[in-house]
Amino acid sequence: MYNKDIIVAPATPPGEAGVAIIRLSGSGCLPLSMRFFRCSTSRFTPLSHTFFHGFFSSAGGDVIDEVLFVYMATPRSYTAEDVVEIHCHGGGQCVEQIVQTFLAAGARFAKPGEFSYRAFLNGRIDLIQAEATAALIRAQSQLSHRLALAQMGGGLSRLLYSACSELREALAFFEAWIDFPDEELPELDLQQIVARLTNLKARLVSLVETYNTGRLYTDGATVILVGRPNVGKSSLLNALLREDRAIVTDIPGTTTDLIEETLLINGLKIRLIDSAGLIESHNTIEIQGVLRAQKKIQTADMILFLIDASSGFTSADRSALAYCEDHQERLVYVLSKSDLPFSSCLPQNLLTDAVCLSSLTGSGLDLLRNKIHDFLIGDNLLSDSSVVLTDLRQRDAANRTLLALDRFLNLAAESASLELMSFELRDALLQLGEITGESASADVLDLIFSKFCVGK
């Protein structure tokens, strides 16, 4: 993707707005842009990181817009190259005509993520910070915003660079001993190296264990409402959303498909799913609804199993619960319709452990919201200095690093050859470098940056 030509793209989304920004990057972007910018002052020296007011004209000299012009000299720019930004009025025609003027003059339209790709290749940011930049743009909650900002600050990068440094130091010992066996090298203290790398492995295991929390903060969680027909699942969906999203009637089986909506609960993004009643049926539509509910149960982060408190725990509830029997660790009981008299047919454990609520009166809804948040996050509250993995790619690379370290430690325990042990250390270093980008392949990099928006 990367070469030294000049790229251009809008850095702001399309549509009517007060201001739009067109960004250029690459050697020569300053003289190119000055061909079309006329400063409103008689003397114009494009000082770096200084705004200038003026007018942008076409190649024919026709004024396109009144603009602000700013030049950022290498390396003090986002891409670490020369960068020029034109701040014009928002709107399709202003942006389109300015971009087309630059394209006709020899610039190339930037590919998605190409500005960030150049920043990465020029050493301005590493791959973790690049992914955090994209996550910051996509953040839909305060929690995901805070976490992306922390990742951009480099905490995870510093931890991994330190780990890579330890691996390189150990590898240097092995390779020196292999290459110069007759030289007077410091005696290889294998036990000391094994101890250090065992400690490193423990730190990486702890890091991998942060992935689920990081994923929840970044992507949010899926919570599914399940139970037999007519226990109040759709009413609860509407109550949590504070809108009439699902049809609610006294007729069992009103919901025949999945209804999915997004909301924030204590700052955590939740994808809330209302499902069809779990019931044995010969009706084709009901069967399809149950099958779709089953699939979502398999992947949901949390399962809210609703029981009508006024009806008690019935045989139909027992049959519905069988669909969740393999997922007890993700199951939370909810006693709905608690504004009505409770049935005497409720097991004591449900009365003790379940969240009691009424979608009609709103009683217990705040308790349920807190239960959802605490169940998903637990004690894993993140601070601005927390270091976590947020991306599946990062977690998988860290796991491959751990596998290589395991193989190394097993070889050391067996007093295997130095060549075999150094091979595993080299592989561990390679896998860890996949996270920061030091050893990521061109295909991986292209795939990651292609998911960025144009202009970033």
C-alpha positions in Angstrom: 0.0 0.0 0.0 2.8 2.4 0.9 4.9 4.5 -1.4 6.2 8.1 -1.4 3.5 9.8 -3.5 1.1 12.4 -2.2 -2.2 11.2 -0.9 -5.4 13.2 -0.3 -8.8 12.5 1.3 -11.5 14.1 3.3 -10.7 13.6 7.0 -14.3 14.4 8.0 -17.4 12.4 7.1 -19.6 13.4 4.2 -22.7 15.6 4.7 -23.6 19.1 5.6 -21.5 20.6 8.4 -20.0 23.8 9.5 -16.4 22.6 8.7 -14.9 19.9 6.6 -11.2 19.0 6.5 -9.2 17.7 3.5 -5.9 16.1 4.4 -2.8 15.7 2.2 0.4 13.8 3.1 3.6 13.1 1.4 6.8 14.9 0.2 5.8 17.8 -2.0 2.3 18.3 -0.6 3.1 21.8 0.5 4.2 23.3 -2.9 1.3 21.4 -4.5 -1.3 22.9 -2.2 0.2 26.4 -2.4 -0.6 26.4 -6.1 -4.3 26.7 -5.2 -4.3 28.6 -1.9 -4.2 32.4 -1.8 -3.6 33.9 1.7 -5.7 36.8 2.7 -2.5 38.7 3.9 -0.1 40.1 1.4 2.9 38.2 2.8 2.5 34.5 3.2 5.2 32.2 4.6 3.7 28.8 5.4 5.1 28.3 9.0 4.6 24.8 10.3 1.6 24.3 12.7 0.2 27.7 12.0 -3.3 28.4 10.6 -3.6 30.9 7.7 -6.9 32.3 6.4 -7.4 32.6 2.6 -9.2 31.3 -0.4 -8.9 28.0 -2.3 -9.1 28.3 -6.1 -9.4 25.8 -9.0 -6.6 25.4 -11.5 -8.4 27.9 -13.7 -8.4 30.5 -10.9 -12.0 30.3 -9.9 -12.6 30.6 -6.1 -14.0 27.4 -4.7 -14.2 28.3 -1.0 -13.0 30.5 1.8 -10.7 28.3 3.9 -8.1 27.9 6.6 -4.7 26.4 5.6 -2.4 24.6 8.0 1.0 23.0 7.2 2.6 20.4 9.5 6.2 19.7 8.7 7.8 16.3 9.0 8.3 14.6 11.4 5.8 16.6 13.6 2.7 15.3 11.9 0.3 12.4 12.2 2.0 10.5 9.4 5.5 11.8 10.2 5.6 13.2 6.7 4.8 16.7 5.4 1.0 17.1 5.9 -1.3 19.9 4.7 -4.9 20.3 5.8 -7.5 22.5 4.1 -10.4 23.5 6.4 -13.3 24.4 4.3 -17.1 24.7 4.7 -18.8 21.4 5.1 -20.9 20.3 2.2 -20.5 18.0 -0.8 -19.5 20.5 -3.4 -16.8 22.4 -1.5 -15.1 19.1 -0.5 -15.5 17.4 -3.9 -14.1 20.3 -5.9 -11.1 20.8 -3.6 -10.3 17.0 -3.7 -10.8 16.8 -7.4 -8.4 19.8 -7.9 -5.7 18.0 -6.0 -6.3 14.8 -7.9 -6.0 16.5 -11.2 -2.8 18.1 -10.1 -1.2 14.7 -9.4 -2.2 13.7 -5.9 -3.7 10.2 -5.4 -6.9 9.5 -3.4 -5.9 7.8 -0.1 -7.0 4.2 0.5 -8.8 3.4 3.8 -6.4 3.7 6.7 -3.5 4.9 4.5 -2.7 7.9 6.6 -2.4 5.7 9.7 -0.5 3.1 7.7 2.1 5.7 6.9 2.2 6.8 10.5 2.9 3.1 11.4 5.6 2.5 8.8 7.3 5.8 9.6 7.5 4.8 13.3 5.1 7.5 14.5 2.8 4.8 16.1 2.9 1.0 16.5 0.3 -1.4 15.4 -1.4 -1.5 18.9 -1.7 2.3 18.8 -3.0 2.2 15.2 -5.8 -0.2 16.2 -6.5 1.9 19.3 -7.0 4.9 17.0 -9.6 3.1 15.0 -11.2 1.9 18.2 -11.4 5.4 19.5 -13.2 6.5 16.4 -15.7 3.6 16.7 -16.2 4.0 20.4 -19.9 4.0 21.4 -19.6 4.3 25.1 -17.5 6.1 27.7 -15.9 2.8 28.7 -14.7 1.9 25.2 -13.6 5.5 24.7 -11.4 5.5 27.8 -9.9 2.1 27.0 -9.0 3.1 23.4 -7.4 6.3 24.7 -5.4 4.3 27.2 -4.2 2.0 24.5 -3.1 5.0 22.4 -1.1 6.1 25.3 1.2 3.1 24.9 0.8 1.2 28.1 0.3 -2.2 26.3 3.1 -1.4 23.9 5.6 -0.7 26.7 4.7 -4.0 28.4 5.2 -6.0 25.2 8.4 -4.2 24.2 9.7 -5.1 27.6 8.8 -8.7 27.1 10.4 -8.7 23.6 13.6 -7.3 25.2 13.7 -10.1 27.7 13.3 -12.7 24.9 16.0 -11.0 22.8 18.4 -11.0 25.7 17.8 -14.7 26.4 18.1 -15.5 22.7 21.4 -13.6 22.4 22.9 -15.9 25.1 21.9 -19.0 23.3 23.0 -17.9 19.9 26.4 -16.7 21.2 27.0 -20.0 22.9 26.0 -21.9 19.7 28.1 -19.7 17.4 31.2 -19.4 19.5 31.4 -22.5 21.7 35.2 -22.1 22.1 35.2 -18.5 23.2 35.3 -17.4 26.8 31.7 -16.3 27.0 29.9 -15.8 30.3 28.7 -19.2 31.5 25.2 -19.9 30.4 23.1 -20.0 33.5 20.2 -21.9 32.1 18.3 -22.1 35.4 18.4 -18.3 35.7 17.1 -17.9 32.1 14.4 -20.5 32.7 13.3 -18.7 35.9 13.1 -15.3 34.1 11.1 -16.7 31.2 8.8 -18.6 33.5 8.1 -15.3 35.2 7.5 -13.7 31.8 5.1 -16.5 30.9 3.1 -15.8 34.0 2.8 -12.1 33.1 1.7 -13.0 29.6 -0.9 -15.4 31.0 -2.3 -12.6 33.1 -2.4 -10.4 30.1 -4.3 -12.9 28.0 -6.8 -13.2 30.8 -7.7 -9.6 30.4 -9.0 -10.2 26.8 -12.6 -10.9 27.8 -12.9 -7.8 29.9 -11.2 -5.7 27.1 -13.5 -7.2 24.5 -16.6 -6.3 26.6 -15.4 -2.7 27.1 -14.6 -2.3 23.4 -17.3 -4.3 21.6 -19.9 -4.6 24.3 -21.8 -7.7 25.5 -24.7 -9.8 24.2 -27.5 -10.5 26.7 -30.4 -12.7 25.6 -33.9 -12.9 27.3 -35.2 -16.5 27.3 -38.0 -18.5 28.9 -41.3 -20.1 28.1 -43.9 -18.1 26.1 -45.7 -15.2 27.9 -43.3 -14.8 30.8 -42.6 -11.1 30.1 -39.5 -11.2 27.9 -40.8 -8.6 25.4 -42.2 -6.4 28.2 -38.7 -6.5 29.8 -37.1 -5.5 26.6 -39.4 -2.5 26.2 -38.9 -1.5 29.8 -35.1 -1.6 29.6 -35.1 0.3 26.3 -37.8 2.7 27.6 -39.7 2.4 24.4 -42.3 0.0 22.8 -39.9 -1.9 20.6 -41.5 -5.4 20.8 -45.2 -6.2 20.5 -46.7 -7.3 23.8 -50.0 -9.2 24.1 -51.5 -11.8 26.4 -51.4 -14.3 23.5 -48.5 -16.8 24.0 -45.9 -16.9 21.2 -46.3 -13.3 20.0 -42.5 -13.1 19.5 -41.5 -15.6 16.8 -38.1 -14.2 15.8 -35.1 -12.5 17.5 -35.4 -8.8 18.3 -32.1 -7.1 18.9 -31.5 -3.6 20.2 -28.5 -1.8 21.7 -28.4 0.2 24.9 -25.9 1.4 27.5 -26.0 0.0 31.1 -23.7 1.8 33.5 -21.5 2.8 30.5 -21.3 -0.7 29.1 -22.7 -1.3 25.6 -25.3 -4.1 25.7 -26.9 -5.9 22.7 -30.1 -7.0 24.2 -32.0 -9.8 22.4 -35.6 -10.8 22.9 -36.2 -14.4 21.8 -39.1 -16.6 20.9 -40.6 -18.6 23.8 -38.7 -21.9 24.3 -41.4 -24.5 23.8 -41.8 -27.9 22.0 -43.9 -27.2 18.9 -45.0 -28.6 15.6 -45.5 -25.1 14.2 -42.9 -24.4 11.5 -42.6 -20.7 12.5 -42.3 -21.5 16.2 -39.7 -24.2 15.5 -37.6 -21.7 13.6 -37.9 -19.2 16.4 -36.7 -21.7 18.9 -33.8 -22.8 16.7 -32.6 -19.2 16.4 -32.9 -18.6 20.1 -30.8 -21.7 20.7 -28.0 -20.4 18.4 -27.9 -17.1 20.3 -27.9 -18.9 23.7 -24.7 -20.7 22.5 -22.8 -17.4 22.0 -24.4 -14.9 24.4 -22.3 -13.4 27.2 -25.2 -13.6 29.6 -28.6 -15.4 29.6 -31.5 -13.9 31.5 -34.0 -16.7 32.2 -37.4 -15.3 33.0 -40.0 -16.9 35.2 -43.5 -15.5 35.8 -43.5 -15.0 39.6 -47.3 -15.1 39.7 -47.5 -18.5 38.0 -44.6 -20.2 39.7 -42.0 -22.6 38.3 -44.0 -24.8 35.9 -43.3 -27.8 33.8 -43.1 -25.5 30.8 -40.4 -23.5 32.6 -38.6 -26.7 33.4 -38.7 -27.7 29.7 -37.5 -24.2 28.6 -34.6 -24.3 31.1 -33.4 -27.6 29.5 -32.3 -25.5 26.5 -29.8 -23.7 28.9 -28.6 -26.6 30.9 -25.1 -26.5 29.4 -24.7 -22.8 30.1 -25.3 -22.5 33.8 -22.3 -20.3 34.3 -23.8 -17.6 32.1 -27.4 -17.9 33.5 -29.2 -15.4 35.7 -32.8 -16.0 36.9 -35.3 -13.2 36.7 -38.7 -13.3 38.4 -41.0 -11.2 36.3 -44.5 -9.7 37.1 -43.5 -9.3 40.7 -46.2 -6.6 41.1 -48.7 -9.6 41.2 -49.0 -12.0 44.2 -46.2 -14.5 44.2 -47.1 -18.1 43.5 -46.4 -20.7 46.2 -44.8 -22.9 43.6 -41.5 -21.1 43.5 -38.4 -22.9 44.7 -36.5 -21.2 47.6 -33.3 -20.9 45.6 -35.1 -18.8 43.0 -36.6 -16.5 45.6 -33.1 -16.1 47.0 -31.0 -15.8 43.9 -33.3 -14.3 41.2 -33.8 -10.7 40.4 -37.4 -9.7 41.1 -38.9 -7.0 38.9 -42.0 -5.7 37.3 -41.8 -4.3 33.8 -45.2 -2.6 34.4 -44.2 -0.6 37.5 -40.4 -0.4 36.8 -39.7 -2.0 40.2 -36.4 -3.9 40.2 -35.2 -2.6 36.8 -32.3 -0.7 38.3 -31.4 -3.8 40.3 -31.3 -5.8 37.1 -29.2 -3.2 35.3 -26.6 -3.3 38.1 -26.8 -7.1 38.1 -26.1 -7.2 34.3 -23.1 -4.9 34.7 -21.6 -6.6 37.7 -22.1 -10.1 36.2 -20.3 -9.2 33.0 -17.5 -7.0 34.5 -17.2 -8.4 38.0 -14.2 -7.1 39.8 -12.4 -6.3 36.5 -13.0 -2.6 36.5 -10.5 -0.8 34.3 -8.7 2.4 35.1 -7.0 4.8 32.7 -3.7 3.0 33.3 -5.1 -0.5 32.8 -3.2 -2.7 30.3 -5.5 -5.1 28.5 -5.9 -7.0 25.2 -8.9 -5.8 23.3 -8.6 -7.5 19.9 -8.9 -11.2 19.0 -5.8 -10.9 16.8 -3.8 -9.6 19.8 -5.0 -12.5 22.0 -4.3 -15.2 19.4 -0.7 -13.9 18.9 -0.2 -13.8 22.7 -1.4 -17.4 23.0 1.0 -18.5 20.2 3.8 -16.8 22.2 2.8 -18.8 25.3 2.8 -22.0 23.3 6.4 -21.3 22.1 7.4 -20.5 25.7 5.9 -23.7 26.9 7.8 -25.6 24.3 11.0 -23.9 25.3 10.5 -24.6 29.0 9.8 -28.3 28.2 12.9 -28.5 26.2 14.9 -26.9 29.0 13.5 -29.4 31.5 14.6 -32.2 29.2 18.1 -30.7 28.7 17.5 -30.5 24.9 20.0 -29.0 22.5 20.6 -25.2 22.6 19.6 -25.1 18.9 16.1 -26.4 19.6 15.6 -24.1 22.6 16.8 -21.0 20.6 14.4 -21.9 17.8 11.4 -21.7 20.3 12.7 -18.4 21.7 12.9 -17.0 18.2 9.3 -18.2 17.5 8.1 -16.6 20.7 9.7 -13.3 19.8 8.2 -13.5 16.3 4.7 -14.1 17.6 4.9 -11.3 20.2 6.1 -9.0 17.4 2.8 -9.7 15.6 1.0 -7.7 18.2 3.1 -4.6 18.0 3.6 -4.9 14.3 7.4 -5.5 14.4 7.0 -8.9 12.7 3.5 -8.6 11.2 3.3 -9.6 7.5 2.3 -7.2 4.8 -1.0 -9.1 4.3 -1.8 -8.8 8.0 -1.1 -5.1 7.9 -3.1 -4.5 4.7 -6.0 -6.3 6.3 -5.9 -4.3 9.5 -5.6 -0.9 7.9 -8.2 -1.6 5.2 -10.8 -1.6 8.0 -10.0 2.0 8.8 -12.1 4.9 7.5 -10.8 6.9 4.5 -8.9 9.9 5.7 -7.5 8.4 8.8 
